[in-house]
Amino acid sequence: MMPRRSITARSALLALVYFFIDLCLLRRKPQELPASPALFGLVLAVAVLGGLLLSVTAGASLMSGLGQTLLDLLLMLGVLHVALKALKKDARYLQTATALVGADAVVGFVALLPVSLARPVAEGADPGGDMLLAGLLFLALVAWSVLVVGHILRHAFDLTLAQGVVIAIAFDVFSYVVIGALTQGSV
């Protein structure tokens, strides 16, 4: 028989996983998370692991994947901190940051499917249906990710969902340009 503490810890982790899935399905709000530095650290570690796994699956080297994952998270958390502080809503930072990082991890793990389907093909070969399916899945995943981030931002900044989505799109473009410039010279 398993010790009671092990069952309780497993139940708590499972409840967290379900929370983040529900958050990504727009059924939960970021303010429903506890403002816990320990939870934030756990979610951040899972997100780094997921980002690294996604990068390596996409064909990046381990160090390149780690660098891009850390840059992406640092940029997201830094911009969030500055924006919440400027609007005097910095008390919401920990919950919002945990929600954004956790949602990013969920989307990242789901993205493993289309990324693994998009394997390079030999020159001159027909890419086939897998590449088309991967592209469509990835496009749907990007749209879903933007909607999830818009949902989280709506609650953090007291916006409409449409305003949150516009900010999410603008940040994605900004992030792509900045991270691309830092990791590849120029975009």
N, C-alpha and C positions, 0 to 999 in steps of 0.2 A: 504494500500500500504506500502511496506517495505521501510525503509529509504535507501537512495542511498549509504551511507557508509556501511551498512550491505551487500548490494548486491556486492559492490566492494571487501569487505573482503572475502566474500564467493567465488567470482570469482578468487581471488588471491590464496586462499587455494585449490580450484579445479585445478587451473593451476599447483600448486606445486605437487599435487597428480599425475596429468597426466605426469608431468616432471619425477617424480621418476618411474612411470610405464614405460615410454619410455626409461629411463636410464637402467632399468632392462631388457628391450627388445633390448638393445644395439643400440638404435636409437639416443640417446643423449650422450653428453660428460660431465664429471664432471666440466670442465672449463666453461660450459655454466651457471652454478649456480653463483649467486652473492656471493662474499666473505663477508658474513653477520653473525656476531656473534648472532644476534637475530634469524635468520633462523636456524643456527646451534643449538641454544638452543631449538627451537621449534621441530626440527627433533629429537634431542636427547630425549626430553620428550616423543615424540610419540614412539620412539624406546624402551625406558624403559617400557612404558605402554604395548607395543606389546610383548616384551620379558617376562614380568611378566604374561601376559595373556596366552602366549604359555606355560610357565613353569607350571602354575596352571592347564591348560588343560591337560598337560602331567602327572599330579599327584603330582607335587612338592608342598611343603608348600609355603605360601605367602612369608615368610622371606627367605627361601632357593631360591625361584625363583628370588626374588629381588637381593639377593647376587650374584647369578650366572650371572644374566643379567648385573649388574653393573661391575662385574669382567671381563666379556667378552668385554664390551664396553671399559673399562679402558685399558685392554691389547691391544685391537685393536688400539685405539687412541694413546697409548703410543708408540707402535712399529712403527706406521705410523709417529709420530713426530720425533722419533730418526732417522728413515730411510731418511726422507726428509731433516732433518737437516744435516745428514752426507753427503748427496749428494748435499748440498747447494741449495735445491729446497724448502726450508721451506716457501716461499711465497705462495706455492700451498696448504699448510696445511688445511686452513679453507674450501676451496672448496672441496678438496679430502675427508676430514673428514666428511663433510656434505653429500657428495655423498655416501660414504661407510655406514654411519649410516642410511641414508634414504633408501638405497637399502636393507640393513639388515632388516629394519622395514617392507618393502614391502614383502620380502621373508618370514619374520616371520609371517606376517598376512596370507599369502598364506599357510604356514605350519600348520595353525590351522586345515585345512581340514584333512590331513593325520594323524595328531596327535589325532584328535577327533575320527577318524575311528579305531585307534589302541587301543581300550579299552581292559583292561585285561579280560580274560575269566576264568571261573571256572576251577579248576584243573581237568584234564582228559577230558574236553570238547574240541570239535573240534573248532579251532579258526575261521574257515570259510573264506569266500571270502573277508570280510572286512579287515582282517589283511593282507592278501596278497596284496590287492589293496593299503592299507595304506603303506606297505613296498615299493611297486613299485613307488607310488607317492612320497614318502619321498626320495627315491634314485634319482628320476628325479629332485626333488627339490634341493638336494645337488649338483648335477651336474650343474644345472642352477645357483645356488648361486656362485659356483666356477667360472663359466664363467663370471658372472656379476662382481665379484670382480676383476677377471683378466682384464676385460674391463676397469674398473676404474683405476687400477694400471698401465695399459698400457699408459693411458693418463697422469697420475701423474708423472710417472718415465721415460717417453719416451721409452717404451719397445715394444716388439711385443706382440700380444695377447697370444701366447703360453708361453712366459716368464711370463706374468702376471698371467696366470692360474697356472703355476708351483709354483710361489710364493704364490698364494692363497691356494693351496693344502698344501704346507709346513706350512703356517701359521695356517691353520685349524688343522693340526696334533699337532703343537706346542701349540695352544690354548687348545685343548682337553687335552693334557698331563698336562699343567700348571693348568688349572681350575679344572681338575679332582684331581690333587694332593692337591690343596688348599681346595677343598670342600669335598673330600672323603678320605683324608689321602694319598692314593697312587692309581695309575691306574693299 
